[in-house]
Amino acid sequence: MGQSQHPAKEASVSDTASTTATLTEREALTAYATMINTGDPSALAPLLAPDFTYTSQNVLTDMVGKDAYLEFMAAKFETMSNAGLMPMADLAHRPGYGHTLCAVLWQGAPPVPQCLVYADVVGEQLKAIHLCIVPAPESAELLGLWPALPEDRRPAPLTHGASE
């Protein structure tokens, strides 16, 4: 009797584990960079948790909520596009705040690194994005992936490499 219940229990645990996907930080940051590089918030939307949080070291208050963030980014992209200052992003290695992988956000003419972006992932969802000016974005080791960014828009590589 004990043996017949044990295999059924294992099967249900196994079935549950096989249907639960785990989002990685790399996948979340790639989707974030794709959103930045295309100016399209829908590239990131499916990954965001309903209670998604956006933080920035340059802003005093956090933004909470998937819909609020997506509306904010759509308006921000429209403003930046009209000004001819669309940002771009690549993935990079730069330890900080419990993370090792990040995205580097670039902007300007010519483009220069503006900040690092770290992602908090829980299970299948992106719970938070953190824009950080410390550590210095120039200290990151770029991976050279530039998701969805045409080659003719990519900035010239930094000549001094990672430091600190």
Buried (B, 14 or more C-beta within 10 A) or exposed (E): EEEEEEEEEEEEEEEEEEEEEEBEBBBBBBBBBBBBBBBBBEBBBEBBBEEBBBBBEEEEEEBBBBEEBBEBBBEEBEEBEEEEEBBBBBBBEBEBEEBEBBBBBBBEEEBEBBBBBBBBBEEEBBBBBBBBEEBBBBBBBBBEBBBBBEEEEBBEEBEEEEEE
